[in-house]
Amino acid sequence: MLSYKHAFHAGNHADVIKHLCWTGVIQYLKKKEKPFTLFDTHAGAGCYPLNSEQTQKNREFESGFDPLSGVSATSPLLASYLSAMNVYWQQQQYPGSPLIAARGLRLQDTAHLMELHPAEAGILSEVIRGVGAGNAHVHHRDGLEGLIAMTPPNPNRGAVLIDPPYERFEEYADVTRTVTKLFRRWQNAQVVLWYPLLSARAGKKSGASENMVDDLKDIAKTAFVAELHVASPDDDTGMYGSGVLVMNPPWQLDEQLREALDEVCSHLGTDSHASVTWLKQEADD
């Protein structure tokens, strides 16, 4: 568990779909003056220099955010995401989800950023210090355990980002149990759960994300999945894409994401395509 560092993957295609969705959720919460609380269960180091040894090893940002960095987006959601990212990109950095959250908070809002890796948690504390109004709090703890311990918030309005590395096969079951517990405690939580799409090369992990989504699709009032594919699963590429399961999604986030992802794919190459699929919708009266 403690061997994983997100710097090796910073700014890749998975970050693009994950952070696009997280941006949309936060924007929706800010439409009302009522306070909200954000939870980030696997926060990482918060910001990643593009010239670091870890980021340079795989240079995954070259096929993720880099093709988007100079784009004048027509999609409002993509334009918001690019605007927030480019502030850091111009300094040769890619910001993680904790910075997206911290920069999006108002005085009345709160964020809890959890990271188990001691070195990463220490870096995150430095990264977050001085950002916004100081109402983003770093917790050196297991994020799934912390999520249950700190929910529901008061007032019980807010959202959760869950994006484990899934290095251990058991993490899929850990996430399923935690999200199930969460909705017993906090039924109106808005949850963004990121998952990898893995080819047969991944062994028993291939198909595990799809099974996890199937297990969780009915526990919220509504749910959809958005996926970004950058290769064919038949090419034996390992992770050929990724997706987000969005539970109790904000109104029209599905349409905003579909529009944004279609535009993203137009810049990522001919092998990329995206989809947004509803799994559960509220019944009409």
TAGILIN-V271404 format. One line per field, one symbol per residue. ss: DSSP state (A for helix, B for strand, O for the rest). phi: phi as a letter, one per 20 degrees, with the letter a starting at -180 (. if undefined). psi: psi as a letter, one per 40 degrees, with the letter a starting at -180 (. if undefined). A space follows every 10 residues. Layout:
ss=???
phi=???
psi=???
//
This chain:
ss=OOOOOAAAAO OOAAAAAAAA AAAAAAAAAO OOOOOOBBBB OOOOOOBBBO OOAAAAAAOA AAAOOAAAOO OOOOOAAAAA AAAAAAAAAO OOBBBOAAAA AAAAOOOOOB BBBBOOOAAA AAAAAAAAOO OOOOOBBBBO OOAAAAAAAA OOOOOOOBBB BBOOOOOOOA AAAAAAAAAA AAAAAOOOOB BBBBBBBBOA AAAAAOOAAA AAAAAAOOOO OOBBBBBBBO OOAAAOOOBB BBBBBBBOOO OOAAAAAAAA AAAAAAAAOO OOBBBBBBBB OOOOO
phi=.eefcfgfcg mefffffffg ffffffffff fdfgfccdcc ecfmenbcff efffffgdlf ffddfgfefd eefefgffff ffffffgegf dlcceegffg fffefegedb cdddbeffff fffggfffgn ememdddece affffffffd dffcfecrbc dcbfflfegf fffffgffff fgffebfefe cddebeddff gemfffnfff fffffdfded fbacdcccdd beffelenee rbbceddlff gmfgffffff fffgffdeof eebcbccfdb cffff
psi=deehhedeeh eadddddddd ddddddddde diehiihihh dgdaedihhd eiddddddfd ddecddeede hgidhddddd ddddddddde efihiadddd dddeiideii ihhhhdhddd ddddddddhe haeefhhhhg ihddddddde iiihifhaih hhgiefdhde dddddddddd ddeddgdeih hhhiiihhid debedheddd dddddedeei diiiihihhe iheeefebhe aiihhhhfii hedddddddd dddddeeeie eiiiihhhdh ihii.
//
